[in-house]
Amino acid sequence: MIVPVSLGSRSYNITIGNDCLKNIGAMLSAFQPISSAVVITDNNVLQYGHANQIANSIDDIGIPVHRLSFDSGEQIKTVEGVYEMWESLYNYGTDRKAILVAVGGGVIGDLGGFAAATYARGIRFFQVPTTLLAQVDSSVGGKVGINLKTGKNMVGAFHQPLAVLIDTETLQTLPEEQYLSGLGEVVKYGVALDAELFQFIEANIEKIKCRESAVMQTIIADCCRIKGKIVAEDEHETKDRRILLNYGHTLGHALEVLSGYTMPHGLAVSMGTIWASKLAWSLGLVNADFVERQVALYEKLGLPVDCPPEYSPDDLIRVMQHDKKSEFGKIRFVLPTGIGQCRIVSETDPKHLFNVR
């Protein structure tokens, strides 16, 4: 299954299949000349052999391969983390004909992509997302970056990959919490942007929970098509179109920051989307049935719906005011207006944000 992302000279394909990591060597052959490849991953992914399988496939076509592994988690997505990667690339003798291959979740994709965007003023990179969250979200669209201690993804660039290879077999190695985190992003697409996807999820809850490959390939492809189309229309997020992908992210990112990045992204987004739907209800954009339908689906999938009580409204508002979508001192939210529909709303009086029904 192939989903194209149309960006002129930066266009690329997302290839989705099962047991297809072994094909990456043949795929890379299309991008010759390649002086070397650097395969980066984290220690959690390393234990399942995904990165080694990819490195071996690249080695089989005669391209010199270097392997680099990091600790797992958002704590490596920092200035120190990217500096370590730059130093490693330099020590490997990496030049502008090299390719960096990011194998792992969103953290590895963001960190590796940012290193590729900046090392030697830019080298090519190839995304192999192994988590559901990365497969449907962070590996598509070219956003790469690192965190500040006070804000997520506040330093970064737009750097499109050569291609994306998604193997649904890797979902079988995910811990349940990480799988649920990915589902948080999946449902976001349906609620905010695609009613048919939302209905498909509602009709296939048990197959989704069992990680059935055929169903997950369909869902991943749908999410990638939705995001790819929006990215093609608004690659650098200058027209507000791409901001619609951030449904639930304003509060979600604030929860991540206040948790010290220990809260999984997709679970924070899940809570953020339910809160946003309740805010939309309070503003008269949706009715109570809409909120109840969304909550019911989240609960059936095992996704969280309520914000942890330890995070106060004042603290959440303080972090949200530094959100990248904010303009002229106003917090901007992506709020639903119906299943598969959303809009951007600016809030000038933050004290009312948590007076939701």
C-alpha positions as CSV (number, residue, x, y, z in Angstrom):
1,M,0.0,0.0,0.0
2,I,1.5,3.3,-1.1
3,V,0.4,6.8,0.0
4,P,2.1,9.7,-1.9
5,V,2.9,13.0,-0.3
6,S,2.9,15.6,-3.1
7,L,5.4,18.4,-2.4
8,G,6.9,19.1,-5.8
9,S,10.6,18.4,-5.8
10,R,10.3,17.2,-2.1
11,S,7.5,14.6,-2.9
12,Y,7.9,11.2,-1.4
13,N,6.0,7.9,-0.9
14,I,4.8,6.3,2.3
15,T,4.9,2.5,1.9
16,I,2.7,0.5,4.3
17,G,2.9,-3.3,4.5
18,N,3.6,-6.2,6.8
19,D,7.0,-7.9,7.3
20,C,8.6,-5.4,4.9
21,L,11.6,-4.0,6.8
22,K,13.8,-6.4,4.8
23,N,12.9,-4.5,1.7
24,I,14.6,-1.2,2.7
25,G,17.9,-2.0,1.0
26,A,16.1,-2.3,-2.4
27,M,14.1,0.9,-1.6
28,L,17.3,2.9,-0.9
29,S,18.8,1.8,-4.2
30,A,16.5,4.3,-5.9
31,F,18.4,7.1,-4.1
32,Q,21.9,6.3,-5.2
33,P,24.6,7.6,-5.0
34,I,24.8,6.9,-1.3
35,S,28.2,7.2,0.4
36,S,27.0,5.6,3.7
37,A,24.0,5.1,5.9
38,V,23.7,5.8,9.6
39,V,20.9,3.8,11.2
40,I,19.7,5.4,14.5
41,T,17.4,3.9,17.0
42,D,16.8,3.7,20.7
43,N,17.6,0.9,23.1
44,N,14.0,-0.2,23.5
45,V,13.6,-0.7,19.7
46,L,17.0,-2.2,19.4
47,Q,16.0,-5.3,21.5
48,Y,13.4,-6.3,18.9
49,G,15.9,-6.4,16.1
50,H,14.1,-3.9,13.8
51,A,17.2,-1.6,13.4
52,N,19.6,-4.5,12.9
53,Q,17.3,-6.0,10.2
54,I,17.3,-2.7,8.4
55,A,21.1,-2.2,8.8
56,N,21.7,-5.7,7.4
57,S,19.4,-5.1,4.4
58,I,21.4,-1.9,3.6
59,D,24.7,-3.7,4.0
60,D,23.5,-6.4,1.6
61,I,23.4,-3.8,-1.3
62,G,26.9,-2.7,-0.5
63,I,26.3,0.6,1.3
64,P,28.6,1.1,4.4
65,V,26.4,1.2,7.5
66,H,27.0,2.8,10.9
67,R,24.7,2.0,13.8
68,L,23.8,4.4,16.6
69,S,21.5,3.8,19.6
70,F,20.2,6.2,22.2
71,D,18.3,5.9,25.5
72,S,14.5,6.0,25.0
73,G,12.1,8.7,25.9
74,E,11.6,12.5,25.4
75,Q,14.6,13.2,27.7
76,I,17.0,12.6,24.8
77,K,15.2,15.1,22.5
78,T,17.3,18.0,23.7
79,V,20.2,20.2,22.6
80,E,22.6,17.7,24.3
81,G,21.0,14.8,22.5
82,V,21.3,16.3,19.1
83,Y,24.9,17.4,19.8
84,E,25.8,13.8,20.6
85,M,24.3,12.8,17.3
86,W,26.2,15.5,15.4
87,E,29.4,14.4,17.0
88,S,28.7,10.8,16.0
89,L,28.0,11.8,12.4
90,Y,31.2,13.7,12.3
91,N,33.2,10.8,13.7
92,Y,31.7,8.4,11.2
93,G,32.9,10.7,8.4
94,T,29.3,11.4,7.3
95,D,29.1,13.5,4.2
96,R,26.3,15.1,2.1
97,K,25.8,11.9,0.1
98,A,25.0,9.9,3.2
99,I,21.5,9.0,4.4
100,L,20.4,8.9,8.0
101,V,17.8,6.2,8.7
102,A,15.6,6.8,11.7
103,V,14.1,3.6,13.2
104,G,11.8,4.0,16.1
105,G,9.1,6.2,17.5
106,G,8.5,9.9,17.3
107,V,11.4,10.9,19.5
108,I,14.0,9.1,17.3
109,G,12.3,10.5,14.1
110,D,12.2,14.1,15.5
111,L,15.8,14.0,16.8
112,G,17.2,12.2,13.8
113,G,15.4,14.4,11.4
114,F,16.6,17.5,13.2
115,A,20.2,16.2,13.1
116,A,19.8,15.5,9.4
117,A,18.3,18.9,8.7
118,T,21.2,20.7,10.4
119,Y,24.3,18.5,10.0
120,A,26.5,19.7,7.1
121,R,23.6,22.1,6.4
122,G,21.4,19.2,5.6
123,I,21.7,15.6,4.7
124,R,19.0,13.1,3.5
125,F,17.0,11.0,5.8
126,F,14.6,8.0,5.6
127,Q,11.8,7.4,8.2
128,V,11.0,3.9,9.5
129,P,8.5,4.5,12.3
130,T,7.9,1.5,14.6
131,T,5.2,2.9,16.9
132,L,1.6,3.6,15.9
133,L,2.0,7.2,17.0
134,A,4.9,7.8,14.7
135,Q,3.3,5.9,11.8
136,V,0.2,8.0,11.7
137,D,1.7,11.3,12.8
138,S,5.3,12.4,13.4
139,S,6.9,10.5,10.5
140,V,4.7,12.3,8.0
141,G,5.1,16.0,7.0
142,G,8.7,16.8,7.7
143,K,8.4,18.5,11.1
144,V,11.6,17.7,13.1
145,G,12.9,19.2,16.3
146,I,13.8,19.0,19.9
147,N,12.3,20.2,23.2
148,L,13.1,23.0,25.6
149,K,12.7,22.2,29.3
150,T,9.7,24.6,29.2
151,G,8.1,23.7,25.9
152,K,7.7,20.8,23.5
153,N,9.1,20.9,20.0
154,M,10.0,24.6,20.3
155,V,13.3,24.3,18.4
156,G,13.1,22.6,15.0
157,A,12.8,22.7,11.2
158,F,10.9,21.4,8.2
159,H,12.9,18.7,6.6
160,Q,11.1,16.2,4.4
161,P,12.2,12.5,4.4
162,L,13.2,10.7,1.2
163,A,10.5,8.1,2.0
164,V,8.7,6.5,4.8
165,L,8.4,2.7,5.4
166,I,5.7,1.5,7.7
167,D,5.7,-2.2,8.8
168,T,2.6,-3.1,10.8
169,E,4.4,-6.1,12.2
170,T,6.3,-3.7,14.5
171,L,3.0,-2.9,16.3
172,Q,3.2,-6.4,17.8
173,T,6.2,-5.4,19.9
174,L,4.6,-2.3,21.4
175,P,3.8,-2.2,25.1
176,E,0.0,-1.6,25.6
177,E,0.5,2.0,26.8
178,Q,2.5,3.0,23.7
179,Y,-0.1,1.3,21.4
180,L,-2.9,3.3,23.2
181,S,-0.9,6.4,22.8
182,G,-0.9,5.9,19.1
183,L,-4.7,5.3,19.1
184,G,-5.1,8.7,20.7
185,E,-3.7,10.3,17.6
186,V,-5.7,7.9,15.3
187,V,-9.0,8.9,16.8
188,K,-8.0,12.6,16.6
189,Y,-8.0,12.3,12.8
190,G,-11.5,10.9,12.8
191,V,-13.0,13.4,15.2
192,A,-11.5,16.5,13.6
193,L,-11.0,15.7,10.0
194,D,-12.7,12.5,8.7
195,A,-16.1,11.2,9.7
196,E,-15.7,8.0,7.7
197,L,-12.5,7.1,9.6
198,F,-14.3,7.8,12.9
199,Q,-17.1,5.4,11.8
200,F,-14.6,2.8,10.7
201,I,-13.0,2.9,14.1
202,E,-16.3,2.6,15.9
203,A,-17.1,-0.5,13.8
204,N,-13.8,-2.2,14.3
205,I,-13.0,-1.7,18.0
206,E,-12.1,-5.3,18.9
207,K,-10.0,-5.8,15.8
208,I,-8.1,-2.6,16.6
209,K,-7.5,-3.7,20.2
210,C,-6.2,-7.0,18.8
211,R,-3.9,-5.0,16.4
212,E,-5.2,-6.9,13.4
213,S,-2.8,-6.2,10.6
214,A,-5.3,-5.6,7.7
215,V,-7.4,-3.2,9.8
216,M,-4.4,-1.3,11.1
217,Q,-3.0,-1.0,7.5
218,T,-6.3,0.6,6.4
219,I,-6.3,3.0,9.4
220,I,-2.7,4.0,9.1
221,A,-3.1,4.6,5.4
222,D,-6.2,6.8,6.0
223,C,-4.4,8.8,8.6
224,C,-1.4,9.2,6.3
225,R,-3.6,10.3,3.4
226,I,-5.3,12.9,5.6
227,K,-2.1,14.3,6.9
228,G,-0.3,14.1,3.6
229,K,-3.0,16.1,1.9
230,I,-3.0,18.8,4.5
231,V,0.9,18.9,4.4
232,A,0.7,19.3,0.6
233,E,-1.6,22.3,1.1
234,D,0.3,23.9,4.0
235,E,3.8,22.5,4.3
236,H,5.2,25.2,6.6
237,E,2.1,25.8,8.6
238,T,1.6,29.4,7.2
239,K,-2.0,29.1,6.2
240,D,-3.6,27.7,9.3
241,R,-4.7,24.6,7.4
242,R,-2.0,22.4,9.0
243,I,-2.9,23.7,12.5
244,L,-6.1,21.6,12.2
245,L,-4.0,18.6,12.8
246,N,-3.4,19.9,16.4
247,Y,-6.9,19.0,17.7
248,G,-6.3,18.2,21.4
249,H,-2.7,19.3,21.3
250,T,-2.9,22.6,23.1
251,L,-3.9,21.1,26.4
252,G,-2.1,17.8,25.5
253,H,1.3,19.5,25.1
254,A,0.7,21.4,28.4
255,L,0.1,18.1,30.2
256,E,3.3,16.7,28.8
257,V,5.3,19.7,29.9
258,L,3.9,19.7,33.4
259,S,4.5,15.9,33.7
260,G,8.2,16.5,32.8
261,Y,7.5,14.6,29.5
262,T,6.7,11.4,31.4
263,M,3.1,11.4,30.1
264,P,2.8,9.6,26.7
265,H,2.0,12.0,23.9
266,G,-1.1,10.3,22.6
267,L,-2.6,9.8,26.0
268,A,-2.1,13.5,26.7
269,V,-3.8,14.3,23.3
270,S,-6.7,12.0,24.2
271,M,-7.4,14.0,27.3
272,G,-6.8,17.2,25.3
273,T,-9.4,16.2,22.7
274,I,-12.1,15.4,25.2
275,W,-11.5,18.7,27.0
276,A,-11.6,20.5,23.6
277,S,-14.9,18.9,22.7
278,K,-16.3,19.9,26.1
279,L,-15.0,23.5,25.5
280,A,-16.7,23.4,22.0
281,W,-19.9,22.3,23.7
282,S,-19.7,25.2,26.1
283,L,-19.3,27.6,23.2
284,G,-22.2,26.1,21.3
285,L,-20.2,24.6,18.5
286,V,-21.3,21.0,19.2
287,N,-24.1,19.4,21.2
288,A,-23.9,17.0,24.2
289,D,-24.5,13.9,21.9
290,F,-21.2,14.7,20.1
291,V,-19.2,14.8,23.4
292,E,-20.9,11.6,24.6
293,R,-20.2,9.8,21.4
294,Q,-16.5,10.7,21.5
295,V,-16.2,9.8,25.2
296,A,-17.9,6.5,24.6
297,L,-15.4,5.5,21.8
298,Y,-12.4,6.6,23.9
299,E,-13.6,4.5,26.8
300,K,-14.2,1.4,24.7
301,L,-10.6,1.7,23.3
302,G,-9.2,2.2,26.7
303,L,-8.1,5.8,26.2
304,P,-8.1,8.3,29.1
305,V,-10.8,11.1,29.1
306,D,-10.2,13.1,32.3
307,C,-7.2,15.3,33.1
308,P,-5.3,14.3,36.2
309,P,-6.4,16.5,39.1
310,E,-2.8,17.3,40.1
311,Y,-2.5,19.8,37.2
312,S,-4.2,23.1,38.1
313,P,-6.0,25.2,35.6
314,D,-3.6,28.1,36.3
315,D,-0.5,26.0,35.6
316,L,-2.1,24.6,32.4
317,I,-3.1,28.0,31.2
318,R,0.4,29.3,31.9
319,V,2.0,26.6,29.7
320,M,-0.7,26.9,27.0
321,Q,0.0,30.6,26.6
322,H,3.4,29.6,25.2
323,D,1.9,27.2,22.6
324,K,3.2,27.6,19.1
325,K,-0.2,28.3,17.7
326,S,-0.7,31.3,20.0
327,E,-0.8,34.7,18.3
328,F,-0.7,38.2,19.8
329,G,-1.1,36.9,23.3
330,K,-4.2,34.8,22.4
331,I,-4.4,31.1,22.9
332,R,-5.8,29.5,19.8
333,F,-7.5,26.1,19.9
334,V,-8.6,23.6,17.3
335,L,-12.2,22.9,18.3
336,P,-14.7,20.4,16.7
337,T,-17.9,21.6,15.0
338,G,-19.1,18.0,14.2
339,I,-17.7,14.6,13.5
340,G,-14.9,15.1,10.9
341,Q,-15.1,18.9,11.1
342,C,-13.1,21.5,13.1
343,R,-12.1,25.1,13.2
344,I,-9.7,27.4,14.9
345,V,-11.0,29.5,17.8
346,S,-9.1,32.2,19.7
347,E,-9.7,32.7,23.4
348,T,-9.0,36.1,24.8
349,D,-10.0,35.4,28.4
350,P,-8.1,32.3,29.6
351,K,-9.9,32.3,33.0
352,H,-13.0,30.9,31.3
353,L,-11.2,28.0,29.6
354,F,-11.8,25.6,32.5
355,N,-15.4,26.6,33.1
356,V,-16.5,23.8,30.8
357,R,-19.7,21.7,31.4
